[in-house]
Amino acid sequence: DGDPHFIIELPGRNDSLCFNINDVPGTIFNLVRDPEAGVFVNGQVIGDKKIPPDGKINTYFWRFGIVHRTLGVSLQVTTQYISVSQDGKDAKLLWTDTASLKGPNVDVVVTKDGSLTVTLKRSVKFVILLHKVWEKHPYHRDYLGFYTLDTHLLSPSVHGLLGQFYHGIEYEVTDLRPGESPEKPDATMFAKGHQLNVTRGWQRDFRRDVKNGENVPCWFIHNNGSGLIDGAAADYVVSSLFTTCVCVNCASAEALLPPASSQDAAAAAVNLRLYPSSGSGPGSSGSFPKRWPDT
């Protein structure tokens, strides 16, 4: 969530690893890539409305593209709306309502101004949280947080900025020593053949408390996760929200994209002020279909 921060939970070790990825607004990162399972997730960051007095522009995830190539499912999730496509049938939901949509291969549940749960048939479950910021804030924008459940259902070859950690990681922490802050000691970590300087700190996890979050202790890896992630952060930059692999001349899930008009509008909104509409929408009134609309 925010900056953006990445938290890698390791339940078997009762510990977490964390790192930040900083890049220019508009950059699209591959988060999950599993060609064997057919699952791909990319996320695009957006910057502050204007440069803050300290000169540091924060970046946030503001939209995600989710593709299950095998099931013929794609979703675009932005801070304004959620569009769902399956086998040529399209539906759109708004964050301003509580609504659900049940399809043969995907279930979607939206909690008003809060969370989106995407359950793919016999596959992973994604939870996306909407973090709303005061509309008149001079700098910050609404942004999205992304969480994955049931990662064991993905193949051993899953990769991406997040996916590479879904089946765990071996590491060792030694030489605990004072850091710049008394409550944040430094240490040496050995992981993936690298020796890293890490700092004990915490990140906020918003799954249980969307508004305030809760502090999760973790080992922070500096320099965009260098040494912890495979390669460099730039290796995970992709050209479009629905690209299904990270390489030159890759195939993409163009057949699964929402209509071109909505894609173009979303792309043009990268540098605009993004907030959910204030008007009422389908869902809470019961007008939104509980099944896929007929074409």
C-alpha positions in Angstrom: 0.0 0.0 0.0 1.2 3.5 -0.8 4.7 4.6 -2.0 4.3 1.7 -3.0 5.3 -0.6 -0.1 5.6 -4.4 -0.5 5.2 -6.7 2.5 6.2 -10.4 2.1 4.6 -12.4 4.9 6.4 -15.6 5.9 4.0 -17.4 8.3 6.4 -20.4 8.6 8.9 -18.1 10.2 6.5 -15.8 11.9 8.2 -12.9 10.2 7.9 -10.5 7.2 10.2 -8.8 4.7 9.4 -5.4 3.2 10.7 -3.1 0.6 9.6 0.0 -1.5 9.6 0.4 -5.2 10.0 4.0 -6.3 9.6 5.0 -10.0 8.0 7.7 -12.1 4.2 8.2 -12.1 2.6 6.1 -14.9 5.0 3.2 -14.6 3.3 -0.3 -14.9 4.8 -3.1 -12.9 4.3 -6.9 -13.2 3.2 -8.1 -9.8 2.2 -11.7 -10.6 3.1 -13.8 -13.6 2.2 -17.5 -13.8 1.9 -18.7 -17.4 1.4 -22.3 -16.2 -1.7 -21.3 -14.2 -2.7 -18.6 -16.6 -2.7 -15.8 -14.0 -1.2 -12.4 -14.5 -1.5 -9.2 -12.5 0.0 -5.8 -13.4 -0.3 -2.5 -11.5 0.2 1.1 -12.5 1.4 3.9 -10.2 0.3 7.5 -10.1 2.0 10.4 -8.4 0.9 13.2 -6.1 -1.3 16.0 -7.5 1.7 18.4 -7.3 5.2 18.4 -5.9 5.1 18.7 -2.1 7.3 21.3 -0.3 9.9 18.6 0.5 10.3 17.9 -3.2 9.5 14.2 -2.8 6.7 12.9 -5.1 5.0 9.9 -3.6 3.6 7.3 -6.0 0.7 4.9 -5.4 -1.0 2.1 -7.2 -4.2 3.5 -8.7 -5.2 0.7 -11.1 -4.6 -3.1 -11.6 -5.1 -5.4 -14.5 -5.9 -9.0 -13.6 -6.0 -11.7 -16.3 -6.8 -15.4 -16.0 -5.9 -16.5 -19.5 -7.2 -20.1 -19.0 -10.6 -19.1 -17.6 -11.0 -16.2 -20.1 -11.4 -13.6 -17.4 -10.0 -10.1 -17.1 -10.6 -7.3 -14.6 -9.5 -3.7 -14.6 -9.6 -2.2 -11.1 -9.2 1.5 -10.6 -9.8 4.0 -7.8 -13.1 4.9 -9.5 -14.6 1.6 -10.8 -14.2 -2.1 -11.5 -14.7 -3.6 -14.9 -15.1 -7.3 -15.4 -14.9 -9.2 -18.7 -15.5 -12.9 -19.3 -16.0 -14.7 -22.7 -17.1 -11.4 -24.4 -19.5 -10.4 -21.6 -18.7 -7.2 -19.7 -19.9 -5.7 -16.4 -19.0 -2.6 -14.5 -19.2 -1.9 -10.7 -18.6 1.2 -8.7 -16.9 1.7 -5.4 -19.8 3.9 -4.3 -22.0 0.8 -3.8 -21.9 -2.6 -2.2 -22.5 -5.1 -5.0 -21.6 -8.7 -6.1 -21.3 -10.4 -9.4 -21.2 -14.2 -9.8 -19.9 -15.8 -13.0 -19.0 -19.3 -14.0 -15.3 -18.8 -13.4 -15.1 -15.7 -11.2 -16.9 -14.2 -8.2 -16.6 -10.5 -7.5 -17.7 -8.8 -4.2 -17.5 -5.0 -3.6 -17.9 -3.5 -0.2 -18.8 0.2 -0.5 -15.8 2.5 -0.5 -13.8 -0.3 1.1 -12.7 -3.6 -0.5 -13.0 -5.7 -3.6 -12.6 -9.5 -3.4 -12.0 -11.4 -6.6 -12.2 -15.2 -6.4 -11.1 -17.1 -9.4 -12.4 -20.6 -9.9 -10.0 -23.2 -8.5 -7.4 -20.6 -8.2 -6.2 -17.6 -6.1 -8.2 -15.0 -4.4 -7.3 -11.3 -4.6 -8.3 -8.6 -2.2 -8.0 -5.0 -3.3 -8.5 -2.2 -0.8 -9.6 1.4 -1.7 -7.8 4.0 0.4 -9.7 7.2 0.3 -8.0 10.5 0.9 -9.7 13.8 1.7 -10.8 15.1 -1.7 -9.3 18.5 -1.0 -5.9 17.3 0.2 -3.3 19.4 -1.6 -1.1 16.6 -2.6 -2.3 13.0 -1.9 -4.8 11.0 -4.0 -7.0 7.9 -3.4 -5.0 4.7 -4.0 -5.3 0.9 -4.0 -3.8 -1.8 -1.9 -3.3 -5.3 -3.2 -3.3 -8.6 -1.3 -3.3 -12.3 -2.4 -4.8 -15.3 -0.7 -4.4 -19.0 -1.4 -1.1 -18.5 -3.1 -0.4 -22.2 -2.8 -2.8 -22.7 -5.7 -0.3 -21.0 -8.1 2.4 -23.0 -9.8 6.0 -23.3 -8.6 7.1 -21.1 -11.6 5.0 -18.1 -10.5 7.1 -14.9 -10.6 6.7 -11.1 -10.6 7.5 -8.5 -7.9 5.2 -10.4 -5.5 4.8 -13.8 -7.2 8.4 -14.8 -6.7 7.8 -14.9 -2.9 4.5 -16.9 -3.0 6.3 -20.2 -2.2 8.6 -18.8 0.4 12.2 -17.6 0.5 15.3 -18.8 2.4 17.2 -16.1 4.3 19.3 -15.7 7.4 19.7 -12.6 9.6 22.9 -12.0 11.6 24.9 -9.3 13.2 22.1 -7.3 14.8 23.5 -3.8 15.6 22.3 -0.2 16.4 20.7 1.7 13.5 20.0 5.3 12.9 17.0 5.0 15.2 17.1 3.2 18.5 13.9 1.3 17.7 15.1 0.3 14.2 18.3 -1.8 14.5 20.3 -2.8 11.5 21.4 -6.3 10.6 23.0 -8.4 7.9 20.8 -10.6 5.8 21.9 -13.4 3.5 19.4 -14.2 0.8 19.6 -15.5 -2.8 23.4 -15.5 -2.6 23.5 -11.8 -1.6 24.7 -10.1 1.6 22.3 -7.2 2.4 22.2 -4.5 5.0 18.6 -4.5 6.4 16.8 -2.5 9.0 14.2 -3.7 11.4 11.0 -1.7 11.1 7.3 -2.0 10.4 4.8 -1.4 7.6 1.1 -1.0 7.9 -1.2 -3.9 6.9 -4.8 -2.7 6.1 -6.6 -6.0 5.7 -8.2 -5.9 9.1 -8.4 -2.2 9.5 -8.8 -0.4 6.1 -8.8 3.1 7.7 -5.8 2.9 10.1 -4.1 -0.4 9.4 -2.0 -2.2 11.8 1.8 -2.2 12.2 3.5 -5.4 10.9 7.2 -5.8 12.0 9.5 -6.6 9.1 13.0 -6.6 7.8 13.3 -3.6 5.4 15.4 -4.2 2.3 16.8 -0.9 1.0 17.4 0.4 -2.6 14.1 -0.9 -4.2 14.5 -4.4 -2.8 17.9 -4.8 -4.5 19.3 -8.2 -3.7 16.0 -9.6 -2.5 14.0 -9.4 -5.7 15.4 -11.2 -8.7 17.1 -8.7 -11.0 16.3 -5.1 -10.7 13.0 -3.2 -10.3 13.2 -2.0 -13.9 13.0 -5.7 -15.0 9.4 -5.8 -13.9 8.3 -2.7 -15.9 5.8 -3.7 -18.6 4.2 -1.7 -21.5 0.5 -2.2 -20.8 -1.8 -3.1 -18.0 -2.8 -6.4 -19.6 0.6 -7.7 -20.8 0.9 -11.4 -19.9 4.6 -11.7 -19.8 7.7 -9.6 -19.2 9.9 -9.8 -22.3 10.2 -8.3 -25.8 7.6 -9.2 -28.3 5.4 -11.0 -25.8 1.8 -12.0 -26.4 -0.8 -10.0 -24.5 -4.3 -10.7 -23.6 -5.8 -8.3 -26.0 -8.9 -10.4 -26.6 -9.6 -10.0 -22.9 -9.4 -6.3 -22.7 -12.4 -4.1 -21.9 -13.7 -2.0 -24.8 -11.1 0.3 -26.3 -13.0 3.4 -25.3 -12.8 2.6 -21.6 -9.2 1.6 -21.9 -8.4 4.9 -23.6 -10.3 6.9 -21.0 -8.5 5.1 -18.2 -5.1 5.7 -19.8 -5.8 9.3 -20.3 -6.8 9.7 -16.6 -3.3 8.8 -15.3 -2.4 12.4 -14.5 -5.9 13.5 -13.5 -7.5 13.7 -10.1 -9.1 10.4 -9.4 -12.0 10.0 -7.0 -15.1 7.7 -7.0 -18.1 9.5 -8.3 -20.5 10.9 -5.6 -23.7 9.8 -7.4 -25.5 6.6 -6.6 -24.9 3.5 -8.8 -26.0 0.0 -9.2 -25.7 -2.7 -6.6 -27.1 -1.6 -3.3 -30.5 -1.0 -4.8 -30.5 -4.6 -6.1 -30.5 -3.4 -9.7 -27.1 -4.8 -10.5 -27.4 -8.3 -12.0 -26.4 -11.2 -9.8 -25.2 -13.1 -12.9 -23.4 -12.2 -16.1 -25.4 -10.0 -18.4 -26.7 -11.6 -21.6 -25.2 -10.3 -24.8 
